[in-house]
Amino acid sequence: MARKSKIAKAEKLKTKFLRAIADWRKPKFATKVFHMCSVCGRTRWYMGKFDMCRICVREKANAWELPWVRKSSW
């Protein structure tokens, strides 16, 4: 589980970035904005299609919580 301060910082940077885009300005630090898993807060191996990291996608797929996803070996 990610720390609350890390999640809060990511949300703050994301809103700042979106506000700059809405005002037709180039964001000062576009590379600081990063994606986080919506379930566990992990930043690495983020899958944008699911808004989750690879570990959470695998767990949800194996528990049949993602009905359109299945293992290739089945």
Secondary structure, 3 states (H helix, E strand, C coil): CCCHHHHHHHHHHHHHHHHHHHCCCCCCCHHHCCCCCCCCCCCCCEECCCCEEHHHHHHHHHCCCCCCCCCCCC
